[in-house]
């Protein structure tokens, strides 16, 4: 696994949400309710961007059809859709990022 730094930890304040495209990986790093999460940037249902999605109770809601995905498992809460990619958040020094397969 290799560490992919995304931002300085000091920049990731409450309400932070930023999209990153690295090679074929398209993800969002977000901090809501003191929890930093990294997840796929597009809804698996109809590829709507999740940049404007609403996060509540550990779930992100797609702004187009309100499809809901767990930010812990990526599973669609009603089980009708492919899961949302979830990335393990990792810290090295003062940086926050994700771990990717080498």
N, C-alpha and C positions, 0 to 999 in steps of 0.2 A: 504494500500500500504506500502511496506517496501523498504527502501533505500538499494541498493546494490552498495557499493563503488567499483570502478574499478581501479582507479589510483589517484595519487596526482595531483592536478591541475597544479603544477609547471612542471610536466613531460610531459604534453600534449601541446607540441609546434607545430608550423606549420609543416605539413607533417607527424604528428604522425598517426600511424595506428597499432592497436593491436587487436588480436583475443582473446576472452574470452569464455570458456566453463564452465558454472555453472549449475549443474544439467542437465536439458533438454534444457537450454537456451544456444544457440551458437550465439555469436554476435561479431561485430567489433565496436570498438570505434575509431573515426577518427577526425582529425582536418585538414580541408582544407579551404583556403580562410577565415581564422579567424572564421570559424564555426565548432563547435564541434557537431558531430552527432553519433548516435548509431543505427546500423541496423543489420539485420540478416546476418550471415556469409556466407551463401550459396545462390546461385541463385535459385529461385523457378522453373526455367525452366528445368535444368538438374543437379541440385545440385553441380554446379561448385563453388569452393571457390571464394569469392569476395575479398580476401586479396590483390590480384594483380589487382583488378578492377580499372578503370580510373574514377576519379570524376571530373566533369566539369559542371558548371552552376546549381548546386543543384541536379545533376543526377549522378548515378553510372552506369557504363557500365561493364557488365560481360565480363571477358577476353576471354571466349570461343566463344560466338556467338554475342557479342556486344548488348545483350538485355539490355535495359535502364530502370532504375527504379528511380522514384522521391524519393529523400531523405527526403522530407517533408511528403508525403502521402504513399509511398511505392508502388504506382501504377506503373505498366508497362506502359511506355509512349505510346505504340501502342495498349494497351489493350488486348494483346494476351496471357497473362500469369497471374498466381496467383500473388498477391501483395507480395512484400518483407516486412518482419516484420520491423517496425520502433519503436524504444524505446525512450521514453521521457528522455532526459538528465536532470539530477538533480545534484545540488551542495549542499554539507554540509561541512561547514568549508573549509578546504583546499583540500577536496576530490571531485572528479567528478564520477558520476555513473548513474544508472538508477533506476526507480521505478518499482517494480514488485508487482503483486497481492500477498497478504499474504497467 
